[in-house]
Amino acid sequence: MKAMEASVEPQRERAVRAKEAAEILGLGRTTFYAVLKTCRDFPQGCRLGASRMWLVSDLLAWVRKQQEG
């Protein structure tokens, strides 16, 4: 009997703007920008036209890193 292979579709990375990034982190937008400016290890995101976007996985990895130490 052959083992069944699970057809798993890879999840797409999701990019969010500052407002949603702040909500994910539980911060206000002003505080989010203050953290962005002052915290050296905070994800800098990437520019898409006039907007800057952050990957949700990068934000969550940063939160885990902050919780560890």
C-alpha positions as YAML, in Angstrom:
chain: A
units: angstrom
residues:
- id: 1
  name: MET
  ca: [0.00, 0.00, 0.00]
- id: 2
  name: LYS
  ca: [1.43, 3.36, -1.01]
- id: 3
  name: ALA
  ca: [1.65, 6.20, 1.44]
- id: 4
  name: MET
  ca: [-0.69, 9.00, 0.54]
- id: 5
  name: GLU
  ca: [1.01, 12.25, -0.29]
- id: 6
  name: ALA
  ca: [-0.58, 15.31, 1.16]
- id: 7
  name: SER
  ca: [-1.08, 18.04, -1.35]
- id: 8
  name: VAL
  ca: [-0.07, 21.07, 0.65]
- id: 9
  name: GLU
  ca: [-0.25, 24.41, -1.05]
- id: 10
  name: PRO
  ca: [2.49, 26.76, 0.16]
- id: 11
  name: GLN
  ca: [1.18, 29.76, 2.04]
- id: 12
  name: ARG
  ca: [1.78, 33.11, 0.49]
- id: 13
  name: GLU
  ca: [3.64, 35.76, 2.41]
- id: 14
  name: ARG
  ca: [1.35, 38.59, 3.32]
- id: 15
  name: ALA
  ca: [2.58, 42.16, 3.27]
- id: 16
  name: VAL
  ca: [0.80, 44.82, 5.31]
- id: 17
  name: ARG
  ca: [0.93, 48.59, 5.54]
- id: 18
  name: ALA
  ca: [1.83, 50.51, 8.70]
- id: 19
  name: LYS
  ca: [-1.72, 50.64, 10.08]
- id: 20
  name: GLU
  ca: [-2.19, 46.87, 9.97]
- id: 21
  name: ALA
  ca: [1.39, 46.21, 11.08]
- id: 22
  name: ALA
  ca: [0.75, 48.36, 14.15]
- id: 23
  name: GLU
  ca: [-2.48, 46.47, 14.86]
- id: 24
  name: ILE
  ca: [-0.68, 43.11, 14.59]
- id: 25
  name: LEU
  ca: [1.87, 44.33, 17.14]
- id: 26
  name: GLY
  ca: [-0.76, 45.89, 19.40]
- id: 27
  name: LEU
  ca: [0.67, 49.39, 18.94]
- id: 28
  name: GLY
  ca: [-0.74, 52.71, 17.89]
- id: 29
  name: ARG
  ca: [0.54, 54.06, 14.60]
- id: 30
  name: THR
  ca: [2.61, 56.82, 16.26]
- id: 31
  name: THR
  ca: [4.24, 54.29, 18.59]
- id: 32
  name: PHE
  ca: [4.81, 51.95, 15.66]
- id: 33
  name: TYR
  ca: [6.76, 54.65, 13.81]
- id: 34
  name: ALA
  ca: [8.71, 55.49, 16.98]
- id: 35
  name: VAL
  ca: [9.73, 51.84, 17.35]
- id: 36
  name: LEU
  ca: [10.63, 51.72, 13.65]
- id: 37
  name: LYS
  ca: [12.88, 54.74, 14.08]
- id: 38
  name: THR
  ca: [14.57, 53.81, 17.38]
- id: 39
  name: CYS
  ca: [14.79, 50.01, 17.46]
- id: 40
  name: ARG
  ca: [17.74, 48.84, 15.39]
- id: 41
  name: ASP
  ca: [16.53, 45.24, 14.98]
- id: 42
  name: PHE
  ca: [12.98, 46.14, 13.95]
- id: 43
  name: PRO
  ca: [12.11, 44.99, 10.42]
- id: 44
  name: GLN
  ca: [12.49, 47.92, 8.04]
- id: 45
  name: GLY
  ca: [9.99, 46.64, 5.52]
- id: 46
  name: CYS
  ca: [10.22, 47.37, 1.83]
- id: 47
  name: ARG
  ca: [9.03, 50.17, -0.36]
- id: 48
  name: LEU
  ca: [6.29, 49.60, -2.90]
- id: 49
  name: GLY
  ca: [5.87, 52.85, -4.75]
- id: 50
  name: ALA
  ca: [5.13, 55.52, -2.17]
- id: 51
  name: SER
  ca: [4.14, 52.94, 0.48]
- id: 52
  name: ARG
  ca: [6.23, 50.90, 2.85]
- id: 53
  name: MET
  ca: [5.06, 47.36, 3.62]
- id: 54
  name: TRP
  ca: [6.10, 44.74, 6.14]
- id: 55
  name: LEU
  ca: [5.89, 40.98, 5.90]
- id: 56
  name: VAL
  ca: [3.71, 39.56, 8.66]
- id: 57
  name: SER
  ca: [6.26, 36.78, 9.21]
- id: 58
  name: ASP
  ca: [9.00, 39.38, 9.82]
- id: 59
  name: LEU
  ca: [6.84, 41.22, 12.35]
- id: 60
  name: LEU
  ca: [5.95, 38.02, 14.22]
- id: 61
  name: ALA
  ca: [9.59, 36.89, 14.23]
- id: 62
  name: TRP
  ca: [10.56, 40.25, 15.75]
- id: 63
  name: VAL
  ca: [7.91, 39.83, 18.48]
- id: 64
  name: ARG
  ca: [9.20, 36.32, 19.30]
- id: 65
  name: LYS
  ca: [12.75, 37.65, 19.48]
- id: 66
  name: GLN
  ca: [11.64, 40.40, 21.89]
- id: 67
  name: GLN
  ca: [9.85, 37.88, 24.10]
- id: 68
  name: GLU
  ca: [12.91, 35.61, 24.27]
- id: 69
  name: GLY
  ca: [15.32, 38.20, 25.51]
...
